[in-house]
Amino acid sequence: MSEDDIVTDDSDPELAVGADAFQQPGAGLEVAVVGGGAVGATAAYDLARQGTDVTLYDRGSIASGSSGRAAGICYDAFADGLDAEIAGDAIERFRDLSGDETFPFVECPYVWLAREGDDRHADAIREQVSRMQDHGVIAFEMDAEELADRFPSLRTDDVAVAGIAGAAGYTDPAQYTACLAAAANGAGATLETKTPVEIRTDPPRVVPVDDPDQAHAVDAVLVAAGAHSRRVLETAGLSIAMKPYRVQALVAAGDLTEPMCYDATGEFYVRPHPDGVLAGDGTEEIEADPDEWDRNADDGFAAGLADRVVHRFPDLDSSTSAIDRSWAGLCTATPDRDPLVGELADGIYVATGFHGHGFMRAPAIGERVAGQILGLPKTESGAETALEAFDPTRFDGDETFEIVEGMTVDERDFA
């Protein structure tokens, strides 16, 4: 989806509503959002519909970065209570905002499993499901026989245990992001694409790189620029503990309706896709340069992953001719695997470091960080906007840490 595909009026009946239906806590405030991905577009929409004067900047076009290369998998299968709450709220917003005139959200069960002999992941899944249930998440544990009965498309003879989450689905990340950006524009926000910016503090302001004389002071700046967030913040002399890392995925021909699946032992995921199936792994646990990185998948990646996918879904085709396309994207890591969301300095906010879970949480994170900027204690749905666990100031910004991929099952989830 290109910038030309983005609707820039308020004609959409699903999203461009409600701006005059409640009080306007953002009236009189001016906010700059840097980053036209899923989180930035959502925050811009939620700010604009509260009466805020919002400008959304992106160095490229809407969804031209990590959001446009995301897998689009959405679920609430988190053992941590806050993570589960945010993911559940995000799924509800995906459902509410989706439609024929906006973007699709396809309900689809999510399965994560461990193979026989992989006791570490098997034990972790059992504990994870138990903790999810304690937090009110609808999740079930299944053995190989139960799994085979429920999902005939899955090979299960080597499965030790599986978890099943029912509140799950998938969508097109680029389409969602473009839709929210258009809805933000329809609610009054200004879209400034192909406009790289720097930021300054005291007071918060945005400086267009190509026209620095047009520096513009605002009440607040939200940096939600994905892998570029650290470099944008560095232009204001601010540091965050975040590292970008490279991931890979593919789309292949096939006929799969359900489930979405994460094979923890094999370390890959699969979901249905309009063109067949989408699958991914290929995580590189080394820091990537957000300006100089290979956007193409590695040689041999697609063929190797296709073989592993067919092991789990035997009816699919692993031949090279079945592979439609493959690519690489960037995710962002933090020292403790929790994101950085909130006020970093006076009037400067950040939302990054999601370990590959940023898109699936965007509807809830965007709403919450917009509420923080407006000084609202809760969102319209009643969710707390304060996210102390994600406070970006919990790190100094110069920490040394190893990158760990986000889609994993390990003991960290149960500490």
C-alpha positions as CSV (number, residue, x, y, z in Angstrom):
1,M,0.0,0.0,0.0
2,S,1.4,3.4,-1.0
3,E,0.8,6.8,0.3
4,D,-1.5,7.4,-2.7
5,D,-3.8,4.8,-1.4
6,I,-4.5,6.7,1.9
7,V,-7.9,8.3,2.2
8,T,-7.5,11.9,3.5
9,D,-11.1,12.9,4.4
10,D,-13.6,12.1,7.1
11,S,-16.0,10.1,5.0
12,D,-15.2,6.8,6.6
13,P,-18.3,5.8,8.7
14,E,-16.4,3.3,10.9
15,L,-13.6,5.4,12.2
16,A,-14.1,9.1,11.7
17,V,-16.8,9.3,14.4
18,G,-17.2,10.6,17.9
19,A,-15.1,13.7,17.7
20,D,-18.0,15.8,19.0
21,A,-19.6,13.2,21.1
22,F,-17.6,13.8,24.2
23,Q,-15.5,16.4,26.0
24,Q,-12.3,17.4,24.2
25,P,-9.4,17.1,26.7
26,G,-6.9,17.8,23.9
27,A,-8.4,21.1,22.9
28,G,-5.7,23.8,22.7
29,L,-2.9,21.3,22.7
30,E,-0.5,20.7,19.9
31,V,1.3,17.4,19.5
32,A,3.8,16.0,17.0
33,V,3.9,12.2,16.4
34,V,7.1,11.0,14.8
35,G,6.6,7.7,13.0
36,G,3.8,6.6,10.7
37,G,3.6,3.0,11.8
38,A,0.8,1.2,13.6
39,V,1.5,2.7,17.0
40,G,2.1,6.3,15.7
41,A,-1.0,6.3,13.5
42,T,-3.2,4.9,16.3
43,A,-1.9,7.5,18.8
44,A,-2.4,10.3,16.2
45,Y,-6.0,9.1,15.7
46,D,-6.8,9.0,19.4
47,L,-5.2,12.4,20.0
48,A,-7.0,14.0,17.1
49,R,-10.4,12.7,18.1
50,Q,-9.9,14.2,21.5
51,G,-9.5,17.7,19.9
52,T,-5.7,17.8,19.8
53,D,-3.9,19.6,17.0
54,V,-1.8,16.7,15.7
55,T,0.8,16.4,13.0
56,L,2.0,12.9,12.1
57,Y,5.5,12.8,10.5
58,D,7.2,10.0,8.7
59,R,10.5,9.9,6.9
60,G,8.9,7.7,4.2
61,S,5.2,6.9,3.6
62,I,2.6,5.5,6.0
63,A,3.5,1.9,7.0
64,S,6.7,2.0,5.0
65,G,8.8,0.8,7.9
66,S,8.4,-2.2,10.3
67,S,4.5,-2.1,10.4
68,G,4.3,-2.7,6.6
69,R,6.5,-5.8,7.1
70,A,4.9,-7.2,10.2
71,A,3.2,-10.6,10.4
72,G,-0.2,-9.3,11.4
73,I,-0.7,-12.0,14.1
74,C,-2.8,-10.8,17.1
75,Y,-3.5,-12.7,20.3
76,D,-3.8,-12.3,24.1
77,A,-1.7,-15.3,25.0
78,F,0.5,-13.6,27.6
79,A,1.2,-15.0,31.1
80,D,1.9,-11.5,32.5
81,G,-1.3,-9.7,33.6
82,L,-0.5,-6.3,32.1
83,D,0.6,-7.9,28.8
84,A,-2.6,-9.9,28.7
85,E,-4.7,-6.9,29.5
86,I,-3.1,-4.8,26.8
87,A,-3.3,-7.6,24.2
88,G,-7.0,-8.2,25.0
89,D,-7.9,-4.6,24.7
90,A,-6.0,-4.4,21.4
91,I,-8.0,-7.4,20.0
92,E,-11.2,-5.7,21.0
93,R,-10.2,-2.5,19.1
94,F,-9.2,-4.5,16.1
95,R,-12.6,-6.1,16.1
96,D,-14.4,-2.8,16.7
97,L,-12.5,-0.8,14.0
98,S,-12.4,-3.5,11.4
99,G,-14.9,-3.8,8.6
100,D,-15.5,-3.9,4.9
101,E,-14.7,-0.2,4.6
102,T,-11.6,-0.2,6.9
103,F,-9.5,-3.3,7.2
104,P,-10.1,-7.0,7.8
105,F,-9.7,-8.8,11.1
106,V,-10.1,-12.5,10.7
107,E,-10.8,-14.5,13.9
108,C,-8.5,-17.5,14.1
109,P,-7.3,-19.7,17.1
110,Y,-3.7,-19.4,18.1
111,V,-1.8,-22.6,19.0
112,W,1.7,-22.7,20.5
113,L,3.3,-26.1,21.1
114,A,6.4,-28.0,22.2
115,R,7.6,-31.3,20.8
116,E,8.4,-34.5,22.6
117,G,11.8,-34.3,24.3
118,D,11.6,-30.6,24.7
119,D,10.8,-30.6,28.4
120,R,11.8,-27.0,29.0
121,H,9.3,-25.6,26.5
122,A,6.6,-28.1,27.4
123,D,6.8,-27.2,31.1
124,A,6.8,-23.5,30.3
125,I,3.7,-23.9,28.1
126,R,1.8,-25.7,30.9
127,E,2.8,-23.0,33.4
128,Q,2.0,-20.3,30.9
129,V,-1.5,-21.6,30.3
130,S,-2.2,-21.9,34.0
131,R,-1.1,-18.3,34.6
132,M,-3.2,-17.0,31.7
133,Q,-6.3,-18.7,33.2
134,D,-5.5,-17.0,36.5
135,H,-5.6,-13.6,34.7
136,G,-8.9,-14.4,33.0
137,V,-7.4,-15.2,29.6
138,I,-9.3,-17.8,27.7
139,A,-6.6,-20.4,27.2
140,F,-6.5,-24.2,27.2
141,E,-3.9,-26.9,27.4
142,M,-4.2,-29.9,24.9
143,D,-2.2,-33.1,24.4
144,A,-1.4,-34.4,20.9
145,E,-4.6,-36.4,20.6
146,E,-6.9,-33.5,21.6
147,L,-4.9,-31.2,19.3
148,A,-5.3,-33.6,16.3
149,D,-9.1,-33.8,16.9
150,R,-9.5,-30.0,17.0
151,F,-7.1,-29.1,14.2
152,P,-6.8,-31.9,11.6
153,S,-4.4,-29.8,9.5
154,L,-1.7,-30.0,12.1
155,R,0.8,-32.9,12.5
156,T,0.6,-33.8,16.2
157,D,2.4,-37.2,16.6
158,D,5.5,-35.4,17.9
159,V,3.7,-32.9,20.1
160,A,4.2,-33.1,23.9
161,V,1.8,-30.3,24.8
162,A,0.0,-27.3,23.2
163,G,-1.7,-24.1,24.4
164,I,-4.7,-22.8,22.7
165,A,-5.9,-19.1,22.8
166,G,-9.3,-18.3,21.4
167,A,-9.1,-14.5,21.5
168,A,-6.8,-14.3,18.4
169,G,-6.8,-13.4,14.8
170,Y,-4.9,-11.8,12.0
171,T,-5.0,-8.8,9.7
172,D,-3.1,-6.8,7.1
173,P,-0.7,-4.5,9.1
174,A,-0.2,-2.0,6.2
175,Q,-3.9,-1.8,5.6
176,Y,-4.6,-1.2,9.4
177,T,-2.0,1.5,9.6
178,A,-3.1,3.3,6.5
179,C,-6.7,3.2,7.8
180,L,-5.8,4.7,11.2
181,A,-3.7,7.4,9.5
182,A,-6.6,8.3,7.2
183,A,-9.0,8.3,10.2
184,A,-6.6,10.5,12.1
185,N,-6.5,12.9,9.1
186,G,-10.3,12.8,8.9
187,A,-10.4,13.7,12.6
188,G,-8.2,16.8,12.0
189,A,-4.7,15.5,12.1
190,T,-2.1,16.7,9.5
191,L,0.0,14.0,7.7
192,E,3.5,15.0,6.8
193,T,5.0,12.0,4.9
194,K,8.4,11.9,3.3
195,T,9.5,14.4,6.0
196,P,12.4,13.3,8.1
197,V,12.6,15.3,11.3
198,E,14.8,15.8,14.3
199,I,13.5,16.9,17.7
200,R,14.6,19.3,20.4
201,T,13.7,19.9,24.0
202,D,13.0,22.8,26.2
203,P,10.5,23.5,24.7
204,P,9.6,20.3,22.7
205,R,9.8,21.0,19.0
206,V,10.2,19.3,15.7
207,V,12.8,20.3,13.1
208,P,12.4,19.2,9.5
209,V,15.8,17.9,8.3
210,D,15.3,19.3,4.8
211,D,14.1,22.7,6.1
212,P,15.5,23.4,9.6
213,D,14.2,27.0,9.5
214,Q,10.7,25.5,9.9
215,A,11.3,24.3,13.4
216,H,8.0,24.1,15.2
217,A,7.4,24.2,18.9
218,V,4.6,21.9,20.3
219,D,3.3,20.9,23.7
220,A,4.5,17.3,23.3
221,V,6.3,15.0,20.9
222,L,5.7,11.3,20.7
223,V,8.5,9.3,19.0
224,A,7.0,6.0,17.7
225,A,9.5,5.5,14.9
226,G,10.2,1.9,15.4
227,A,13.9,1.0,14.7
228,H,14.6,4.7,14.1
229,S,13.3,5.8,17.5
230,R,16.7,5.8,19.2
231,R,18.3,7.9,16.5
232,V,15.4,10.4,16.4
233,L,15.7,10.8,20.2
234,E,19.5,11.2,20.0
235,T,18.9,14.4,17.9
236,A,17.6,15.8,21.2
237,G,20.4,14.4,23.3
238,L,18.2,11.7,24.7
239,S,19.2,8.0,25.0
240,I,17.1,4.9,25.3
241,A,18.0,1.2,25.9
242,M,16.8,-0.2,22.6
243,K,18.4,-2.2,19.8
244,P,16.9,-3.0,16.4
245,Y,17.3,-6.6,15.1
246,R,16.5,-8.3,11.9
247,V,13.7,-10.9,11.3
248,Q,12.6,-12.8,8.2
249,A,9.3,-14.1,6.8
250,L,7.7,-15.6,3.7
251,V,4.4,-16.1,1.9
252,A,3.7,-19.3,0.1
253,A,0.9,-20.9,-1.8
254,G,-1.4,-23.2,0.2
255,D,-4.8,-23.8,1.7
256,L,-5.0,-23.1,5.4
257,T,-7.9,-21.6,7.3
258,E,-6.8,-22.4,10.9
259,P,-5.0,-22.4,13.2
260,M,-2.2,-19.9,13.6
261,C,0.7,-21.8,15.1
262,Y,3.9,-21.2,16.9
263,D,6.2,-24.2,17.1
264,A,8.4,-23.3,20.1
265,T,10.7,-26.2,19.5
266,G,11.2,-25.5,15.9
267,E,11.1,-21.7,16.5
268,F,8.8,-20.6,13.7
269,Y,5.3,-19.4,13.3
270,V,2.6,-19.9,10.6
271,R,-0.7,-18.1,9.9
272,P,-3.3,-18.2,7.1
273,H,-2.8,-15.5,4.5
274,P,-5.0,-14.4,1.5
275,D,-2.3,-15.7,-0.8
276,G,-1.8,-18.9,1.1
277,V,0.2,-19.0,4.3
278,L,2.6,-16.6,6.0
279,A,5.5,-18.0,8.0
280,G,8.5,-16.6,9.8
281,D,11.5,-17.1,12.0
282,G,14.9,-16.0,10.8
283,T,15.7,-13.9,13.8
284,E,19.2,-12.5,14.0
285,E,20.0,-11.8,17.6
286,I,22.5,-9.1,16.7
287,E,22.0,-5.3,16.5
288,A,21.0,-4.0,13.0
289,D,21.6,-0.6,11.5
290,P,18.2,0.9,10.9
291,D,19.5,2.7,7.8
292,E,21.8,0.1,6.4
293,W,20.3,-3.4,6.6
294,D,19.3,-6.1,4.1
295,R,15.6,-6.0,3.3
296,N,15.8,-9.2,1.4
297,A,15.6,-12.6,3.0
298,D,18.8,-14.6,3.3
299,D,19.7,-17.2,0.6
300,G,18.2,-20.5,1.6
301,F,15.9,-19.0,4.2
302,A,12.7,-19.5,2.3
303,A,13.4,-23.1,1.2
304,G,14.6,-24.1,4.7
305,L,11.6,-22.6,6.5
306,A,9.1,-24.1,4.0
307,D,10.4,-27.6,4.8
308,R,9.8,-27.0,8.5
309,V,6.4,-25.6,7.9
310,V,5.3,-28.6,5.9
311,H,6.6,-30.8,8.8
312,R,3.9,-29.2,10.9
313,F,1.3,-28.8,8.2
314,P,1.7,-31.8,5.9
315,D,-0.9,-30.8,3.4
316,L,1.1,-27.7,2.4
317,D,3.6,-27.6,-0.5
318,S,7.3,-27.2,0.4
319,S,8.5,-26.9,-3.2
320,T,10.3,-23.7,-4.3
321,S,7.6,-23.0,-6.8
322,A,5.1,-22.6,-4.0
323,I,7.0,-19.8,-2.4
324,D,5.6,-16.5,-3.5
325,R,7.9,-14.0,-1.8
326,S,10.2,-13.6,1.2
327,W,11.6,-10.6,3.0
328,A,13.2,-9.2,6.1
329,G,12.0,-6.6,8.6
330,L,13.2,-5.0,11.8
331,C,12.1,-5.5,15.4
332,T,13.2,-3.7,18.5
333,A,14.6,-5.1,21.7
334,T,15.1,-3.8,25.3
335,P,17.1,-5.3,28.2
336,D,14.1,-6.7,30.0
337,R,11.9,-7.5,26.9
338,D,9.3,-5.0,28.0
339,P,8.7,-2.0,25.7
340,L,9.6,1.6,26.4
341,V,6.3,3.6,26.6
342,G,5.8,6.9,28.3
343,E,7.4,10.2,29.0
344,L,11.2,10.2,28.6
345,A,11.8,13.9,29.2
346,D,9.6,16.9,29.7
347,G,7.1,16.8,26.9
348,I,9.0,14.0,25.0
349,Y,7.3,10.6,24.9
350,V,8.4,7.4,23.3
351,A,6.8,4.1,22.3
352,T,9.2,1.4,21.0
353,G,11.0,-1.8,22.0
354,F,8.2,-4.2,21.5
355,H,10.2,-7.4,20.6
356,G,8.0,-8.1,17.6
357,H,4.7,-7.6,19.5
358,G,4.3,-3.9,18.6
359,F,1.7,-4.3,15.8
360,M,-0.5,-6.7,17.8
361,R,-0.6,-4.2,20.7
362,A,-0.8,-1.0,18.7
363,P,-4.5,-0.3,19.1
364,A,-4.1,-0.4,22.9
365,I,-0.7,1.1,23.2
366,G,-1.6,4.0,20.9
367,E,-4.7,4.7,22.9
368,R,-2.8,4.6,26.3
369,V,0.1,6.8,25.3
370,A,-2.3,9.3,23.8
371,G,-4.1,9.3,27.2
372,Q,-0.8,9.9,29.0
373,I,0.0,12.9,26.8
374,L,-3.4,14.4,27.5
375,G,-3.0,13.7,31.2
376,L,-6.0,11.3,31.2
377,P,-5.9,8.7,34.0
378,K,-7.9,6.2,31.9
379,T,-8.9,5.5,28.3
380,E,-12.5,5.6,27.1
381,S,-12.8,1.9,27.8
382,G,-11.6,2.4,31.4
383,A,-8.0,1.1,31.0
384,E,-5.3,2.7,33.0
385,T,-3.1,5.0,30.9
386,A,-0.2,4.8,33.4
387,L,2.2,2.0,32.4
388,E,4.8,2.1,35.1
389,A,6.3,-1.3,34.0
390,F,7.0,0.2,30.6
391,D,8.4,3.5,31.9
392,P,11.3,4.4,29.5
393,T,13.3,6.1,32.3
394,R,13.7,2.8,34.1
395,F,17.0,2.5,32.1
396,D,19.8,5.0,31.7
397,G,19.9,4.4,28.0
398,D,23.5,3.2,27.8
399,E,22.9,-0.4,29.0
400,T,24.8,-3.3,27.5
401,F,22.4,-6.2,26.8
402,E,21.9,-9.2,24.5
403,I,19.0,-9.3,22.0
404,V,16.4,-12.0,22.7
405,E,13.6,-12.5,20.2
406,G,10.1,-11.7,21.3
407,M,8.2,-14.7,20.0
408,T,9.5,-17.3,22.4
409,V,8.4,-19.5,25.3
410,D,10.7,-19.6,28.3
411,E,11.1,-19.2,32.0
412,R,11.2,-15.4,31.8
413,D,7.4,-15.4,31.3
414,F,6.9,-16.9,34.8
415,A,9.4,-15.1,36.9
